[in-house]
Amino acid sequence: MAIRTKDLSKIGYTDNVARSKAVNIISKHCKHDSKETVLAVLSDLLENPGKYKDNDVWKQLAEHFSPTIEEKQFTTYLLTDEPKGYKTYGGKFIDTLAKQQMELAMRLPIALAGALMPDAHAGYGLPIGGVLAGDNAVIPYAVGVDIGCRMSMTVFDAKAESLKRYAHQIKEALKDYTHFGMEGGLPFVQEHEVLDREEFRSTPLLRMFHGKALRQLGTSGGGNHFVEFGELELAASNVLNLPEGNYMALLSHSGSRGLGAAIARQYSDIAREVCKLPREAQHFAWLDLHTEAGQEYWMSMNLAGDYARACHEQIHHNLSKALGLKPLANVNNHHNFAWQEEIAPGRHAIVHRKGATPAGKGQPGLIPGSMATPGYLVCGRGAEESLCSASHEAGRAMSRQKAKEQFTQSAMKKFLSQAGVTLIGGSVEEMPLAYKDIEKVMPAQESLVDIHGRFIPRIVRMNKE
């Protein structure tokens, strides 16, 4: 007997918390009941939760729908009158709404410190490019929906000139060994140790999404996610410890797929139940890490981050093997994540980086521009004022909707042709002119990172939307 999420949605279980509770109860107590019987009980419970208040099996779910049965525990918080101070980098490139969102975040009573990166633009909750340190609390929507989204670059034992010589083979490999979009997966079985992790059996939600995680392993989402081959110009004495010169390299950008999105939605709902904030700040609801829900989210977030890393590892392994390329080095780094860090001597915090990346002293990182402009291999300088952070890309200069209204496919095709870039898939939302100028963004954060290499995209694969 298998009851799926869509079965629960059809009978009115529309929020993730209720579905999770229902699945947990079914898996424990209803193994020998028919699907029709269980759905009938669930429908009745939804209409008459009071009938089940003393039922040993269904009591917890009944309490979810009828708080008066047993009053839900929550705390109401007020914002501070003034935002705590935070450092802004490249402020002239950042829109007013992003700055307003950051100021609202800095009025949270748990806010300890913050920073705004030069790629910042308005997002949902914390702005993209925002960094926020919280006091023993994690904010699901300050991490973001695509938990653990990251960049990953593999440098090959091949000269940059090989890109032209083997352009056809590279394009065919990108078509055969990458997959973009909401559903589906690669046409061959993917294996990775992350799928065997005990955490996948620790909560109803993670158990429910294990199958989807298996199907989506080694694939990418939509939007600005990409897999691209290009030329890497490495400087002398670089962080990868490779000889100075020009190399063929593979750069990818994607996250934790459906798994991360489901975790974000469920635990944001839970956070809003226990952490009541003024209407304008509701999306900043947090989970105390001393609570069971806080620990569950933290475990799930870290699993999603490791799953995102596994997806990149599969992408790079599959393409390297298909093209017979020998990897020399790899560098990768999360954004849309939270870390437990020491932000000052003896002072620890939960540091959220939404569209920002760690840039601790000596830490390698990647900051791409657009599919027709350079990206940079960098090494962090460990700047405390930025909470040891840097931007995760050039950042959008216009919204996706505005880009769709302003540009055409033919204009984008001409622009890319002039830049010497071949695009497979893609949409006008990702027109390079919709992004900030990376050559202005990088000087705005020269106190945060040192440049060790310059990457030029040549053959790009994206989702076609």
Salt bridges, closest charged atoms under 4 A:
ASP7 OD2 - LYS35 NZ 3.29
ASP15 OD2 - HIS64 NE2 3.40
ASP44 OD2 - LYS51 NZ 2.79
GLU63 OE2 - LYS59 NZ 3.94
ASP119 OD2 - HIS392 ND1 2.70
ASP146 OD2 - HIS225 NE2 3.23
GLU172 OE2 - LYS175 NZ 3.58
GLU183 OE2 - LYS212 NZ 3.49
GLU198 OE1 - ARG201 NH2 2.85
GLU199 OE2 - ARG197 NH2 2.89
GLU231 OE2 - ARG458 NE 2.92
GLU233 OE2 - ARG454 NH1 3.89
GLU273 OE2 - HIS64 ND1 3.83
GLU273 OE2 - LYS72 NZ 3.82
ASP288 OD1 - HIS290 ND1 3.49
ASP306 OD2 - ARG197 NH2 2.98
ASP306 OD1 - ARG309 NH1 2.84
GLU313 OE1 - HIS192 NE2 2.63
GLU341 OE2 - ARG353 NH1 2.95
GLU393 OE2 - HIS392 NE2 3.78
GLU429 OE1 - ARG400 NE 3.77
GLU429 OE2 - LYS404 NZ 3.78
GLU430 OE2 - ARG396 NH1 3.23
GLU430 OE2 - ARG400 NE 3.51
ASP450 OD1 - ARG381 NE 3.66
